[in-house]
Amino acid sequence: MDTPSTDAKKQLLETILLTCVEPNPIAFRATDEDDLPRMLAAIKKGTSERGARFQRPVRRNAFLLGCLAFSGALKEEHLIVGYGYRYGKTTGVERLHHVVGEERNVSIPIYVHNEIRRHHHSETDAEVIVFHNHPRIGNEGDGLYFIKTILDDLPIPSSQDRGVLQQYGFSLVGLARQLLNQGRVLFYLGESRYVKQFNLPQLLPFLEQLDRTPVKN
């Protein structure tokens, strides 16, 4: 039996710690189901560069429930990006883009990247909701299911997921918005019938970079 390397053990520990300290999965309410027909129709329509627009805004949790309902039984990864504005403690999502990926991958097209940046920078209360699903079809490595057992089957963001979070959420604009409690780019993962927000970047690359920095006398 192969023994996990030191780096693999560090990554395993980081994954568990980050997932534990991030927000709990969303507890959806019955009222969130009211917008399911509108959400499912918009997701199916939103695969073009033009995307899909709602006649009236959809609240953040209703948006996320719609994303989960659409992607929960699919075998390929999907990216659903909602654009809206901060409204009290929630977001009023006005339109969306839907990107269809492959079984273990989905990339952010340049037109979606540009629109995330443009919308987020347009106004201080502008908010972007990024939903990504992780299909689990039973042929993943044993290490993943070991972690999921420890974490009670919670969604587990990949290093790529956290890299995208760092790109948008921890830019100068993203950090300033967080400090001032303004509109942000928010990231959610749908997996194992749950939707969970992830809001922390990877720590190991940053710590390793510090360790390599020469100390000047």
N, C-alpha and C positions, 0 to 999 in steps of 0.2 A: 504494500500500500504506500502510495506517495505521501510524503509529509509536506504540508503546506510551507511555502517559503516565508521568511520573515516579512517580506513586503506584502504577501497575500494575507498574512495574519493581521498586519497593520490596517490593510484595506477593509478586512472583515470587521475589525473593531470599530473603525471609523464609520462604516455603513450602519452598524447597530446603534452607535452613539448618536449620530446625526438624525436617524429616523426616530429615535426615542424622544429627543428634545424638540422635535418639530410638532406642529399642531396635530391634534387627533383627527381621524377621518371625519368628514362632514356628516352630521346627523340630519338627513333630509326630512322635511315635513310634508304632510299630505298636500298642502297648498302648492308645493313646488311642482307637483304633477300637473297642475292646471295648464302650464305652458308646454307640456311635452309635445302635443301635435305641432305647434308652431316651431319648436326646436328641431324636431326630426325632419320637418319639411325644409327648414333652412339649411340644415347640415347636408342634406341630399342635393340641394341647389347650389351650395356654396363652394363647389370644387373649381370654379373658374377664377381667373384673376380678379374679376369684378366682385366675386363673393356673393353674399346674400344679405339683405337688409330686412329688419323687422319693422312693421308698421308702428308698433309701440315697443319700448325697451323691455327686455327680459332681465329679471333680477339674477344676480350672480349664482345663487344656489340652484335656481331653476335651470339656468344655462348649464351648469355642471351636471345636474341630474340628466338633462337631455343628452349631453355628451356620453355619460356612462351608459344610458339606455341604448344609445346607438351603437357603441363600440364594444359593449360588454361581452358579446358572444362571437366577435370577429377574430380571425386568425392572423390578420395583419395589423400593423401599427398605423394609427391615425393621429393627425395633429389638427386640433380645432382651436382657432384663435378668435376670440371675441374682442370687439372694440367698443368702448363705452366711456362712461364718466362716473366718478365717485359720487355716490348718493347716500349720505349718512354713513352707515357701517357696511353698505353693500355697493354694488356696481350696477348701473343700468346699461346693459349691453344692447347696442343699437344695430350691429352688423357683425358678420363673421366670415372667416375663410376656413375652408376644409381641405386638408391635404391628405391624400391616400398614399400610404407607404407600402413596405413589404413586410414579410413575416417577422423580421427582427430589426427593422430599421425604418425610419421616416426622416427625411431631410427637410429643412426649412427653405423653400424656394426664395429666390432673391426678391420677388415681388412681395412676399409676406414679410421678409426681413425689413424691407424698405418701409412697408406700411406700419409695422410695429414701431419702428423708430419715428416715422413721421407723426403718427397719431399720439404717441407718448409725449413727444416734444411740442405738440400743438397748443395745449393748455395745461395749467397746473393741476386741474382735476381730471385730466384725461387718464384712463386706465385701460390696460390690456390684460385679458385673461387667456393664458396659454394652457390648454388641456392636451395631454398626451396619454395614450393607453399602452399598457404592457400586456399583451395576450399571454396567457399561461396555458400551454397545450400539453404539458406533461413530459416533454422530451428535453427540458432544460437540465443543466448540471445539478448534481446532488448538493453542491455548495449553496445554491440559491434556495433550495427547499429547506436546508438546514437553518439558514438565516430566517426564512419565513416562519419556521416553527418557533424559533426564539422570539420573533416579533409578532406572534399571534396573527400571522397571515397579512400583515400590513403591507401596503404598496412600498416598493423599494426603488427609489430613483437610481439610475445608472450614473456612472461618472460622466457620460456624455450629457445626460439631463442636467447635472449640476454645472457642467461647463457652460451650457446655454444660459442657465440661471445667472451665472457669474457675468456673462457677457452683457446681459440686459439689466439685471437687478443691481449689480455692483459696479456699474459705470459711474462716472462723476455725477451725471444727472440722476441715475437711479439711487445713489447714496443720498444725494441732497433731498430727493423726494421722500425717502424714508425718514430722514431727520426732521423734515417739516410736516410729516403726516399728510402728504399730498398723493395724488394719483400715481400708481405704480404699475409695473409689469408683474403680474402674479402668476405663479406656476403651480399646476395641479397634475397629479398622476392618477389615472384610473387603472385599478388592478384588483383582482380577486373580489369583485363586487363592491369595492371601496373607492372613494375619491379622497385623496389626501393632499394637502398643500405641502410643498417643500420650499424652504426659503433660505437654506444655508449652502454655501459653496463647499467644495472639497477643502479640507484643511491640510492634508498631507503634502500636496505639491508646494503649498506656501511654506510649511515648516521645513521641507527639504531644501527649498531655495534659501531660507535663512541660514540653514546649517552649512550651505556651500559658500555663503558670503564671507570673504576674507576679513579678518579683524585687523585693523590698522593700529599700529603702536603709536 
